[in-house]
């Protein structure tokens, strides 16, 4: 995955299906549903890590105010933290 070799994915998937590993068969069958997206994710240098960090932070702020705060306060807290 670190080498960005998404073009090797079909070969790996064929090798997994040839083995007797039912858990990995399920993984491969799921990946086949959207093979283009999986291949692109393993081939391109972009990452969604920064976005995921912001989402995690927003969820933390939401949990901290659960039952005590409304949407306006949550919005204000998120905007003031950035």
HTML snippet that shows the backbone in 3Dmol.js (N, CA, C, O; Angstrom):
<script src="https://3Dmol.org/build/3Dmol-min.js"></script>
<div id="view" style="width:600px;height:400px;position:relative"></div>
<script>
const pdb = `
ATOM      1  N   UNK A   1       0.814  -1.195   0.000  1.00  0.00           N
ATOM      2  CA  UNK A   1       0.000   0.000   0.000  1.00  0.00           C
ATOM      3  C   UNK A   1       0.857   1.258   0.000  1.00  0.00           C
ATOM      4  O   UNK A   1       0.494   2.255  -0.625  1.00  0.00           O
ATOM      5  N   UNK A   2       1.970   1.220   0.683  1.00  0.00           N
ATOM      6  CA  UNK A   2       2.813   2.417   0.743  1.00  0.00           C
ATOM      7  C   UNK A   2       3.504   2.705  -0.579  1.00  0.00           C
ATOM      8  O   UNK A   2       3.911   3.837  -0.842  1.00  0.00           O
ATOM      9  N   UNK A   3       3.635   1.673  -1.412  1.00  0.00           N
ATOM     10  CA  UNK A   3       4.337   1.850  -2.687  1.00  0.00           C
ATOM     11  C   UNK A   3       3.418   2.323  -3.803  1.00  0.00           C
ATOM     12  O   UNK A   3       3.865   2.515  -4.933  1.00  0.00           O
ATOM     13  N   UNK A   4       2.124   2.515  -3.496  1.00  0.00           N
ATOM     14  CA  UNK A   4       1.131   2.991  -4.474  1.00  0.00           C
ATOM     15  C   UNK A   4       1.088   2.099  -5.710  1.00  0.00           C
ATOM     16  O   UNK A   4       1.187   2.576  -6.841  1.00  0.00           O
ATOM     17  N   UNK A   5       0.937   0.788  -5.474  1.00  0.00           N
ATOM     18  CA  UNK A   5       0.888  -0.172  -6.581  1.00  0.00           C
ATOM     19  C   UNK A   5      -0.504  -0.770  -6.693  1.00  0.00           C
ATOM     20  O   UNK A   5      -0.671  -1.982  -6.552  1.00  0.00           O
ATOM     21  N   UNK A   6      -1.484   0.047  -6.939  1.00  0.00           N
ATOM     22  CA  UNK A   6      -2.855  -0.420  -7.072  1.00  0.00           C
ATOM     23  C   UNK A   6      -3.059  -1.324  -8.265  1.00  0.00           C
ATOM     24  O   UNK A   6      -3.999  -2.119  -8.289  1.00  0.00           O
ATOM     25  N   UNK A   7      -2.184  -1.213  -9.262  1.00  0.00           N
ATOM     26  CA  UNK A   7      -2.311  -2.059 -10.453  1.00  0.00           C
ATOM     27  C   UNK A   7      -1.989  -3.523 -10.143  1.00  0.00           C
ATOM     28  O   UNK A   7      -2.321  -4.396 -10.945  1.00  0.00           O
ATOM     29  N   UNK A   8      -1.348  -3.820  -8.998  1.00  0.00           N
ATOM     30  CA  UNK A   8      -1.069  -5.199  -8.591  1.00  0.00           C
ATOM     31  C   UNK A   8      -2.245  -5.835  -7.855  1.00  0.00           C
ATOM     32  O   UNK A   8      -2.200  -7.023  -7.537  1.00  0.00           O
ATOM     33  N   UNK A   9      -3.284  -5.072  -7.585  1.00  0.00           N
ATOM     34  CA  UNK A   9      -4.415  -5.557  -6.800  1.00  0.00           C
ATOM     35  C   UNK A   9      -5.137  -6.748  -7.433  1.00  0.00           C
ATOM     36  O   UNK A   9      -5.416  -7.712  -6.720  1.00  0.00           O
ATOM     37  N   UNK A  10      -5.454  -6.736  -8.728  1.00  0.00           N
ATOM     38  CA  UNK A  10      -6.151  -7.905  -9.302  1.00  0.00           C
ATOM     39  C   UNK A  10      -5.352  -9.203  -9.159  1.00  0.00           C
ATOM     40  O   UNK A  10      -5.936 -10.261  -8.929  1.00  0.00           O
ATOM     41  N   UNK A  11      -4.041  -9.134  -9.292  1.00  0.00           N
ATOM     42  CA  UNK A  11      -3.200 -10.318  -9.123  1.00  0.00           C
ATOM     43  C   UNK A  11      -3.297 -10.831  -7.696  1.00  0.00           C
ATOM     44  O   UNK A  11      -3.425 -12.035  -7.476  1.00  0.00           O
ATOM     45  N   UNK A  12      -3.237  -9.933  -6.732  1.00  0.00           N
ATOM     46  CA  UNK A  12      -3.341 -10.310  -5.327  1.00  0.00           C
ATOM     47  C   UNK A  12      -4.707 -10.926  -5.046  1.00  0.00           C
ATOM     48  O   UNK A  12      -4.810 -11.920  -4.327  1.00  0.00           O
ATOM     49  N   UNK A  13      -5.752 -10.336  -5.613  1.00  0.00           N
ATOM     50  CA  UNK A  13      -7.097 -10.837  -5.390  1.00  0.00           C
ATOM     51  C   UNK A  13      -7.261 -12.256  -5.947  1.00  0.00           C
ATOM     52  O   UNK A  13      -7.915 -13.094  -5.327  1.00  0.00           O
ATOM     53  N   UNK A  14      -6.669 -12.522  -7.111  1.00  0.00           N
ATOM     54  CA  UNK A  14      -6.734 -13.872  -7.684  1.00  0.00           C
ATOM     55  C   UNK A  14      -6.005 -14.873  -6.802  1.00  0.00           C
ATOM     56  O   UNK A  14      -6.471 -15.999  -6.627  1.00  0.00           O
ATOM     57  N   UNK A  15      -4.862 -14.472  -6.243  1.00  0.00           N
ATOM     58  CA  UNK A  15      -4.115 -15.370  -5.349  1.00  0.00           C
ATOM     59  C   UNK A  15      -4.902 -15.657  -4.079  1.00  0.00           C
ATOM     60  O   UNK A  15      -4.882 -16.785  -3.588  1.00  0.00           O
ATOM     61  N   UNK A  16      -5.593 -14.662  -3.540  1.00  0.00           N
ATOM     62  CA  UNK A  16      -6.397 -14.861  -2.336  1.00  0.00           C
ATOM     63  C   UNK A  16      -7.547 -15.819  -2.616  1.00  0.00           C
ATOM     64  O   UNK A  16      -7.821 -16.709  -1.810  1.00  0.00           O
ATOM     65  N   UNK A  17      -8.214 -15.649  -3.738  1.00  0.00           N
ATOM     66  CA  UNK A  17      -9.335 -16.528  -4.073  1.00  0.00           C
ATOM     67  C   UNK A  17      -8.882 -17.959  -4.323  1.00  0.00           C
ATOM     68  O   UNK A  17      -9.668 -18.889  -4.144  1.00  0.00           O
ATOM     69  N   UNK A  18      -7.629 -18.157  -4.734  1.00  0.00           N
ATOM     70  CA  UNK A  18      -7.098 -19.500  -4.961  1.00  0.00           C
ATOM     71  C   UNK A  18      -6.785 -20.202  -3.646  1.00  0.00           C
ATOM     72  O   UNK A  18      -6.758 -21.432  -3.612  1.00  0.00           O
ATOM     73  N   UNK A  19      -6.548 -19.467  -2.565  1.00  0.00           N
ATOM     74  CA  UNK A  19      -6.251 -20.041  -1.252  1.00  0.00           C
ATOM     75  C   UNK A  19      -7.544 -20.379  -0.512  1.00  0.00           C
ATOM     76  O   UNK A  19      -8.638 -19.982  -0.915  1.00  0.00           O
ATOM     77  N   UNK A  20      -7.386 -21.121   0.578  1.00  0.00           N
ATOM     78  CA  UNK A  20      -8.532 -21.501   1.402  1.00  0.00           C
ATOM     79  C   UNK A  20      -8.622 -20.583   2.613  1.00  0.00           C
ATOM     80  O   UNK A  20      -8.361 -20.991   3.745  1.00  0.00           O
ATOM     81  N   UNK A  21      -8.999 -19.325   2.348  1.00  0.00           N
ATOM     82  CA  UNK A  21      -9.117 -18.325   3.404  1.00  0.00           C
ATOM     83  C   UNK A  21     -10.473 -17.632   3.279  1.00  0.00           C
ATOM     84  O   UNK A  21     -10.575 -16.593   2.627  1.00  0.00           O
ATOM     85  N   UNK A  22     -11.517 -18.195   3.898  1.00  0.00           N
ATOM     86  CA  UNK A  22     -12.868 -17.646   3.701  1.00  0.00           C
ATOM     87  C   UNK A  22     -13.024 -16.191   4.130  1.00  0.00           C
ATOM     88  O   UNK A  22     -13.786 -15.453   3.505  1.00  0.00           O
ATOM     89  N   UNK A  23     -12.326 -15.760   5.175  1.00  0.00           N
ATOM     90  CA  UNK A  23     -12.447 -14.373   5.618  1.00  0.00           C
ATOM     91  C   UNK A  23     -11.904 -13.418   4.553  1.00  0.00           C
ATOM     92  O   UNK A  23     -12.494 -12.369   4.297  1.00  0.00           O
ATOM     93  N   UNK A  24     -10.797 -13.779   3.944  1.00  0.00           N
ATOM     94  CA  UNK A  24     -10.237 -12.930   2.889  1.00  0.00           C
ATOM     95  C   UNK A  24     -11.066 -13.016   1.612  1.00  0.00           C
ATOM     96  O   UNK A  24     -11.098 -12.062   0.834  1.00  0.00           O
ATOM     97  N   UNK A  25     -11.734 -14.139   1.384  1.00  0.00           N
ATOM     98  CA  UNK A  25     -12.628 -14.236   0.216  1.00  0.00           C
ATOM     99  C   UNK A  25     -13.730 -13.197   0.324  1.00  0.00           C
ATOM    100  O   UNK A  25     -14.098 -12.562  -0.665  1.00  0.00           O
ATOM    101  N   UNK A  26     -14.251 -13.028   1.529  1.00  0.00           N
ATOM    102  CA  UNK A  26     -15.295 -12.027   1.756  1.00  0.00           C
ATOM    103  C   UNK A  26     -14.755 -10.623   1.486  1.00  0.00           C
ATOM    104  O   UNK A  26     -15.443  -9.801   0.880  1.00  0.00           O
ATOM    105  N   UNK A  27     -13.534 -10.346   1.931  1.00  0.00           N
ATOM    106  CA  UNK A  27     -12.911  -9.042   1.686  1.00  0.00           C
ATOM    107  C   UNK A  27     -12.761  -8.794   0.192  1.00  0.00           C
ATOM    108  O   UNK A  27     -13.100  -7.717  -0.299  1.00  0.00           O
ATOM    109  N   UNK A  28     -12.256  -9.783  -0.527  1.00  0.00           N
ATOM    110  CA  UNK A  28     -12.043  -9.638  -1.973  1.00  0.00           C
ATOM    111  C   UNK A  28     -13.373  -9.429  -2.688  1.00  0.00           C
ATOM    112  O   UNK A  28     -13.460  -8.603  -3.596  1.00  0.00           O
ATOM    113  N   UNK A  29     -14.410 -10.168  -2.291  1.00  0.00           N
ATOM    114  CA  UNK A  29     -15.711  -9.994  -2.931  1.00  0.00           C
ATOM    115  C   UNK A  29     -16.259  -8.589  -2.694  1.00  0.00           C
ATOM    116  O   UNK A  29     -16.888  -8.010  -3.580  1.00  0.00           O
ATOM    117  N   UNK A  30     -16.024  -8.042  -1.507  1.00  0.00           N
ATOM    118  CA  UNK A  30     -16.441  -6.671  -1.232  1.00  0.00           C
ATOM    119  C   UNK A  30     -15.659  -5.667  -2.053  1.00  0.00           C
ATOM    120  O   UNK A  30     -16.218  -4.675  -2.522  1.00  0.00           O
ATOM    121  N   UNK A  31     -14.370  -5.915  -2.232  1.00  0.00           N
ATOM    122  CA  UNK A  31     -13.539  -4.998  -3.020  1.00  0.00           C
ATOM    123  C   UNK A  31     -13.909  -5.047  -4.494  1.00  0.00           C
ATOM    124  O   UNK A  31     -13.774  -4.049  -5.203  1.00  0.00           O
ATOM    125  N   UNK A  32     -14.373  -6.196  -4.959  1.00  0.00           N
ATOM    126  CA  UNK A  32     -14.761  -6.324  -6.372  1.00  0.00           C
ATOM    127  C   UNK A  32     -15.971  -5.459  -6.711  1.00  0.00           C
ATOM    128  O   UNK A  32     -16.155  -5.078  -7.867  1.00  0.00           O
ATOM    129  N   UNK A  33     -16.800  -5.144  -5.710  1.00  0.00           N
ATOM    130  CA  UNK A  33     -17.998  -4.332  -5.968  1.00  0.00           C
ATOM    131  C   UNK A  33     -17.642  -2.949  -6.502  1.00  0.00           C
ATOM    132  O   UNK A  33     -18.385  -2.381  -7.303  1.00  0.00           O
ATOM    133  N   UNK A  34     -16.515  -2.411  -6.063  1.00  0.00           N
ATOM    134  CA  UNK A  34     -16.089  -1.094  -6.545  1.00  0.00           C
ATOM    135  C   UNK A  34     -14.577  -1.112  -6.758  1.00  0.00           C
ATOM    136  O   UNK A  34     -13.826  -0.373  -6.121  1.00  0.00           O
ATOM    137  N   UNK A  35     -14.165  -1.969  -7.663  1.00  0.00           N
ATOM    138  CA  UNK A  35     -12.743  -2.192  -7.903  1.00  0.00           C
ATOM    139  C   UNK A  35     -12.029  -0.923  -8.364  1.00  0.00           C
ATOM    140  O   UNK A  35     -10.880  -0.695  -7.988  1.00  0.00           O
ATOM    141  N   UNK A  36     -12.684  -0.104  -9.164  1.00  0.00           N
ATOM    142  CA  UNK A  36     -12.042   1.124  -9.646  1.00  0.00           C
ATOM    143  C   UNK A  36     -11.685   2.058  -8.488  1.00  0.00           C
ATOM    144  O   UNK A  36     -10.594   2.628  -8.460  1.00  0.00           O
ATOM    145  N   UNK A  37     -12.592   2.210  -7.546  1.00  0.00           N
ATOM    146  CA  UNK A  37     -12.335   3.096  -6.405  1.00  0.00           C
ATOM    147  C   UNK A  37     -11.227   2.539  -5.517  1.00  0.00           C
ATOM    148  O   UNK A  37     -10.377   3.293  -5.043  1.00  0.00           O
ATOM    149  N   UNK A  38     -11.228   1.231  -5.287  1.00  0.00           N
ATOM    150  CA  UNK A  38     -10.190   0.625  -4.450  1.00  0.00           C
ATOM    151  C   UNK A  38      -8.832   0.756  -5.121  1.00  0.00           C
ATOM    152  O   UNK A  38      -7.845   1.082  -4.462  1.00  0.00           O
ATOM    153  N   UNK A  39      -8.771   0.506  -6.419  1.00  0.00           N
ATOM    154  CA  UNK A  39      -7.513   0.635  -7.156  1.00  0.00           C
ATOM    155  C   UNK A  39      -7.017   2.075  -7.121  1.00  0.00           C
ATOM    156  O   UNK A  39      -5.822   2.312  -6.940  1.00  0.00           O
ATOM    157  N   UNK A  40      -7.916   3.036  -7.293  1.00  0.00           N
ATOM    158  CA  UNK A  40      -7.521   4.444  -7.243  1.00  0.00           C
ATOM    159  C   UNK A  40      -7.012   4.808  -5.855  1.00  0.00           C
ATOM    160  O   UNK A  40      -6.033   5.545  -5.728  1.00  0.00           O
ATOM    161  N   UNK A  41      -7.669   4.297  -4.807  1.00  0.00           N
ATOM    162  CA  UNK A  41      -7.234   4.579  -3.446  1.00  0.00           C
ATOM    163  C   UNK A  41      -5.856   4.027  -3.140  1.00  0.00           C
ATOM    164  O   UNK A  41      -5.120   4.595  -2.333  1.00  0.00           O
ATOM    165  N   UNK A  42      -5.501   2.917  -3.782  1.00  0.00           N
ATOM    166  CA  UNK A  42      -4.186   2.322  -3.567  1.00  0.00           C
ATOM    167  C   UNK A  42      -3.140   2.864  -4.528  1.00  0.00           C
ATOM    168  O   UNK A  42      -1.958   2.557  -4.378  1.00  0.00           O
ATOM    169  N   UNK A  43      -3.541   3.658  -5.505  1.00  0.00           N
ATOM    170  CA  UNK A  43      -2.606   4.146  -6.515  1.00  0.00           C
ATOM    171  C   UNK A  43      -2.273   5.621  -6.387  1.00  0.00           C
ATOM    172  O   UNK A  43      -1.175   6.042  -6.752  1.00  0.00           O
ATOM    173  N   UNK A  44      -3.198   6.403  -5.879  1.00  0.00           N
ATOM    174  CA  UNK A  44      -3.019   7.858  -5.853  1.00  0.00           C
ATOM    175  C   UNK A  44      -2.400   8.321  -4.542  1.00  0.00           C
ATOM    176  O   UNK A  44      -2.633   7.710  -3.499  1.00  0.00           O
ATOM    177  N   UNK A  45      -1.616   9.389  -4.582  1.00  0.00           N
ATOM    178  CA  UNK A  45      -0.910   9.849  -3.384  1.00  0.00           C
ATOM    179  C   UNK A  45      -1.768  10.656  -2.403  1.00  0.00           C
ATOM    180  O   UNK A  45      -1.287  11.013  -1.328  1.00  0.00           O
ATOM    181  N   UNK A  46      -3.025  10.949  -2.750  1.00  0.00           N
ATOM    182  CA  UNK A  46      -3.846  11.787  -1.875  1.00  0.00           C
ATOM    183  C   UNK A  46      -4.371  10.996  -0.698  1.00  0.00           C
ATOM    184  O   UNK A  46      -4.558   9.782  -0.780  1.00  0.00           O
ATOM    185  N   UNK A  47      -4.604  11.692   0.391  1.00  0.00           N
ATOM    186  CA  UNK A  47      -5.119  11.065   1.603  1.00  0.00           C
ATOM    187  C   UNK A  47      -6.249  11.923   2.176  1.00  0.00           C
ATOM    188  O   UNK A  47      -6.255  13.144   2.021  1.00  0.00           O
ATOM    189  N   UNK A  48      -7.192  11.274   2.832  1.00  0.00           N
ATOM    190  CA  UNK A  48      -8.272  12.003   3.479  1.00  0.00           C
ATOM    191  C   UNK A  48      -8.020  12.119   4.974  1.00  0.00           C
ATOM    192  O   UNK A  48      -8.944  12.410   5.733  1.00  0.00           O
ATOM    193  N   UNK A  49      -6.801  11.900   5.405  1.00  0.00           N
ATOM    194  CA  UNK A  49      -6.452  11.913   6.818  1.00  0.00           C
ATOM    195  C   UNK A  49      -6.758  13.223   7.514  1.00  0.00           C
ATOM    196  O   UNK A  49      -7.255  13.218   8.641  1.00  0.00           O
ATOM    197  N   UNK A  50      -6.479  14.332   6.879  1.00  0.00           N
ATOM    198  CA  UNK A  50      -6.727  15.630   7.504  1.00  0.00           C
ATOM    199  C   UNK A  50      -8.223  15.865   7.694  1.00  0.00           C
ATOM    200  O   UNK A  50      -8.649  16.371   8.732  1.00  0.00           O
ATOM    201  N   UNK A  51      -9.012  15.500   6.700  1.00  0.00           N
ATOM    202  CA  UNK A  51     -10.460  15.655   6.807  1.00  0.00           C
ATOM    203  C   UNK A  51     -10.990  14.765   7.930  1.00  0.00           C
ATOM    204  O   UNK A  51     -11.831  15.198   8.718  1.00  0.00           O
ATOM    205  N   UNK A  52     -10.508  13.533   8.007  1.00  0.00           N
ATOM    206  CA  UNK A  52     -10.961  12.614   9.050  1.00  0.00           C
ATOM    207  C   UNK A  52     -10.618  13.154  10.438  1.00  0.00           C
ATOM    208  O   UNK A  52     -11.380  12.952  11.383  1.00  0.00           O
ATOM    209  N   UNK A  53      -9.493  13.832  10.570  1.00  0.00           N
ATOM    210  CA  UNK A  53      -9.132  14.437  11.844  1.00  0.00           C
ATOM    211  C   UNK A  53     -10.126  15.508  12.260  1.00  0.00           C
ATOM    212  O   UNK A  53     -10.499  15.587  13.430  1.00  0.00           O
ATOM    213  N   UNK A  54     -10.556  16.328  11.318  1.00  0.00           N
ATOM    214  CA  UNK A  54     -11.552  17.361  11.616  1.00  0.00           C
ATOM    215  C   UNK A  54     -12.900  16.744  11.991  1.00  0.00           C
ATOM    216  O   UNK A  54     -13.585  17.237  12.887  1.00  0.00           O
ATOM    217  N   UNK A  55     -13.278  15.661  11.301  1.00  0.00           N
ATOM    218  CA  UNK A  55     -14.539  14.989  11.612  1.00  0.00           C
ATOM    219  C   UNK A  55     -14.482  14.406  13.022  1.00  0.00           C
ATOM    220  O   UNK A  55     -15.447  14.515  13.778  1.00  0.00           O
ATOM    221  N   UNK A  56     -13.363  13.791  13.376  1.00  0.00           N
ATOM    222  CA  UNK A  56     -13.206  13.226  14.714  1.00  0.00           C
ATOM    223  C   UNK A  56     -13.306  14.304  15.777  1.00  0.00           C
ATOM    224  O   UNK A  56     -13.924  14.101  16.822  1.00  0.00           O
ATOM    225  N   UNK A  57     -12.694  15.456  15.509  1.00  0.00           N
ATOM    226  CA  UNK A  57     -12.744  16.559  16.471  1.00  0.00           C
ATOM    227  C   UNK A  57     -14.172  17.081  16.632  1.00  0.00           C
ATOM    228  O   UNK A  57     -14.606  17.378  17.745  1.00  0.00           O
ATOM    229  N   UNK A  58     -14.900  17.192  15.520  1.00  0.00           N
ATOM    230  CA  UNK A  58     -16.284  17.660  15.589  1.00  0.00           C
ATOM    231  C   UNK A  58     -17.157  16.676  16.364  1.00  0.00           C
ATOM    232  O   UNK A  58     -18.026  17.088  17.133  1.00  0.00           O
ATOM    233  N   UNK A  59     -16.931  15.389  16.165  1.00  0.00           N
ATOM    234  CA  UNK A  59     -17.701  14.391  16.902  1.00  0.00           C
ATOM    235  C   UNK A  59     -17.383  14.451  18.392  1.00  0.00           C
ATOM    236  O   UNK A  59     -18.274  14.267  19.222  1.00  0.00           O
ATOM    237  N   UNK A  60     -16.134  14.703  18.734  1.00  0.00           N
ATOM    238  CA  UNK A  60     -15.764  14.838  20.143  1.00  0.00           C
ATOM    239  C   UNK A  60     -16.482  16.023  20.777  1.00  0.00           C
ATOM    240  O   UNK A  60     -17.025  15.904  21.876  1.00  0.00           O
ATOM    241  N   UNK A  61     -16.489  17.163  20.096  1.00  0.00           N
ATOM    242  CA  UNK A  61     -17.182  18.339  20.625  1.00  0.00           C
ATOM    243  C   UNK A  61     -18.680  18.082  20.771  1.00  0.00           C
ATOM    244  O   UNK A  61     -19.305  18.551  21.723  1.00  0.00           O
ATOM    245  N   UNK A  62     -19.250  17.340  19.833  1.00  0.00           N
ATOM    246  CA  UNK A  62     -20.673  17.020  19.907  1.00  0.00           C
ATOM    247  C   UNK A  62     -20.964  16.135  21.119  1.00  0.00           C
ATOM    248  O   UNK A  62     -21.937  16.364  21.838  1.00  0.00           O
ATOM    249  N   UNK A  63     -20.123  15.127  21.346  1.00  0.00           N
ATOM    250  CA  UNK A  63     -20.318  14.251  22.502  1.00  0.00           C
ATOM    251  C   UNK A  63     -20.148  14.998  23.811  1.00  0.00           C
ATOM    252  O   UNK A  63     -20.850  14.710  24.781  1.00  0.00           O
ATOM    253  N   UNK A  64     -19.232  15.949  23.857  1.00  0.00           N
ATOM    254  CA  UNK A  64     -19.000  16.709  25.083  1.00  0.00           C
ATOM    255  C   UNK A  64     -20.226  17.545  25.472  1.00  0.00           C
ATOM    256  O   UNK A  64     -20.456  17.793  26.655  1.00  0.00           O
ATOM    257  N   UNK A  65     -21.008  17.977  24.483  1.00  0.00           N
ATOM    258  CA  UNK A  65     -22.165  18.808  24.773  1.00  0.00           C
ATOM    259  C   UNK A  65     -23.476  18.052  24.740  1.00  0.00           C
ATOM    260  O   UNK A  65     -24.543  18.665  24.784  1.00  0.00           O
ATOM    261  N   UNK A  66     -23.417  16.738  24.664  1.00  0.00           N
ATOM    262  CA  UNK A  66     -24.636  15.942  24.539  1.00  0.00           C
ATOM    263  C   UNK A  66     -25.584  16.184  25.706  1.00  0.00           C
ATOM    264  O   UNK A  66     -25.196  16.072  26.869  1.00  0.00           O
ATOM    265  N   UNK A  67     -26.824  16.517  25.385  1.00  0.00           N
ATOM    266  CA  UNK A  67     -27.842  16.727  26.398  1.00  0.00           C
ATOM    267  C   UNK A  67     -27.799  18.100  27.054  1.00  0.00           C
ATOM    268  O   UNK A  67     -28.700  18.442  27.820  1.00  0.00           O
ATOM    269  N   UNK A  68     -26.783  18.882  26.772  1.00  0.00           N
ATOM    270  CA  UNK A  68     -26.662  20.187  27.424  1.00  0.00           C
ATOM    271  C   UNK A  68     -26.637  21.338  26.436  1.00  0.00           C
ATOM    272  O   UNK A  68     -26.904  22.481  26.806  1.00  0.00           O
ATOM    273  N   UNK A  69     -26.318  21.047  25.178  1.00  0.00           N
ATOM    274  CA  UNK A  69     -26.108  22.132  24.227  1.00  0.00           C
ATOM    275  C   UNK A  69     -26.992  21.930  22.993  1.00  0.00           C
ATOM    276  O   UNK A  69     -27.412  20.816  22.680  1.00  0.00           O
ATOM    277  N   UNK A  70     -27.254  23.021  22.317  1.00  0.00           N
ATOM    278  CA  UNK A  70     -28.029  22.940  21.086  1.00  0.00           C
ATOM    279  C   UNK A  70     -27.087  23.100  19.891  1.00  0.00           C
ATOM    280  O   UNK A  70     -25.877  23.259  20.053  1.00  0.00           O
ATOM    281  N   UNK A  71     -27.666  23.056  18.693  1.00  0.00           N
ATOM    282  CA  UNK A  71     -26.859  23.118  17.473  1.00  0.00           C
ATOM    283  C   UNK A  71     -26.090  24.434  17.359  1.00  0.00           C
ATOM    284  O   UNK A  71     -24.955  24.438  16.882  1.00  0.00           O
ATOM    285  N   UNK A  72     -26.672  25.524  17.777  1.00  0.00           N
ATOM    286  CA  UNK A  72     -26.006  26.830  17.660  1.00  0.00           C
ATOM    287  C   UNK A  72     -24.713  26.856  18.476  1.00  0.00           C
ATOM    288  O   UNK A  72     -23.700  27.382  18.015  1.00  0.00           O
ATOM    289  N   UNK A  73     -24.743  26.294  19.681  1.00  0.00           N
ATOM    290  CA  UNK A  73     -23.530  26.260  20.498  1.00  0.00           C
ATOM    291  C   UNK A  73     -22.493  25.329  19.886  1.00  0.00           C
ATOM    292  O   UNK A  73     -21.307  25.660  19.863  1.00  0.00           O
ATOM    293  N   UNK A  74     -22.916  24.178  19.392  1.00  0.00           N
ATOM    294  CA  UNK A  74     -21.983  23.251  18.745  1.00  0.00           C
ATOM    295  C   UNK A  74     -21.322  23.922  17.548  1.00  0.00           C
ATOM    296  O   UNK A  74     -20.108  23.823  17.371  1.00  0.00           O
ATOM    297  N   UNK A  75     -22.111  24.599  16.732  1.00  0.00           N
ATOM    298  CA  UNK A  75     -21.567  25.303  15.563  1.00  0.00           C
ATOM    299  C   UNK A  75     -20.543  26.343  15.980  1.00  0.00           C
ATOM    300  O   UNK A  75     -19.490  26.473  15.355  1.00  0.00           O
ATOM    301  N   UNK A  76     -20.850  27.075  17.026  1.00  0.00           N
ATOM    302  CA  UNK A  76     -19.945  28.124  17.512  1.00  0.00           C
ATOM    303  C   UNK A  76     -18.633  27.521  18.023  1.00  0.00           C
ATOM    304  O   UNK A  76     -17.552  28.040  17.744  1.00  0.00           O
ATOM    305  N   UNK A  77     -18.740  26.429  18.767  1.00  0.00           N
ATOM    306  CA  UNK A  77     -17.535  25.776  19.299  1.00  0.00           C
ATOM    307  C   UNK A  77     -16.652  25.253  18.180  1.00  0.00           C
ATOM    308  O   UNK A  77     -15.429  25.381  18.238  1.00  0.00           O
ATOM    309  N   UNK A  78     -17.265  24.665  17.162  1.00  0.00           N
ATOM    310  CA  UNK A  78     -16.488  24.140  16.036  1.00  0.00           C
ATOM    311  C   UNK A  78     -15.802  25.270  15.283  1.00  0.00           C
ATOM    312  O   UNK A  78     -14.622  25.165  14.947  1.00  0.00           O
ATOM    313  N   UNK A  79     -16.529  26.352  15.014  1.00  0.00           N
ATOM    314  CA  UNK A  79     -15.950  27.455  14.258  1.00  0.00           C
ATOM    315  C   UNK A  79     -14.867  28.187  15.042  1.00  0.00           C
ATOM    316  O   UNK A  79     -13.906  28.672  14.445  1.00  0.00           O
ATOM    317  N   UNK A  80     -14.995  28.278  16.346  1.00  0.00           N
ATOM    318  CA  UNK A  80     -13.977  28.966  17.147  1.00  0.00           C
ATOM    319  C   UNK A  80     -12.719  28.138  17.322  1.00  0.00           C
ATOM    320  O   UNK A  80     -11.654  28.693  17.594  1.00  0.00           O
ATOM    321  N   UNK A  81     -12.814  26.818  17.174  1.00  0.00           N
ATOM    322  CA  UNK A  81     -11.657  25.961  17.363  1.00  0.00           C
ATOM    323  C   UNK A  81     -10.784  25.896  16.127  1.00  0.00           C
ATOM    324  O   UNK A  81      -9.635  25.466  16.230  1.00  0.00           O
ATOM    325  N   UNK A  82     -11.266  26.300  14.965  1.00  0.00           N
ATOM    326  CA  UNK A  82     -10.471  26.182  13.736  1.00  0.00           C
ATOM    327  C   UNK A  82      -9.586  27.364  13.512  1.00  0.00           C
ATOM    328  O   UNK A  82      -8.857  27.411  12.521  1.00  0.00           O
TER     329      UNK A  82
END
`;
const viewer = $3Dmol.createViewer("view");
viewer.addModel(pdb, "pdb");
viewer.setStyle({}, {cartoon: {color: "spectrum"}});
viewer.zoomTo();
viewer.render();
</script>
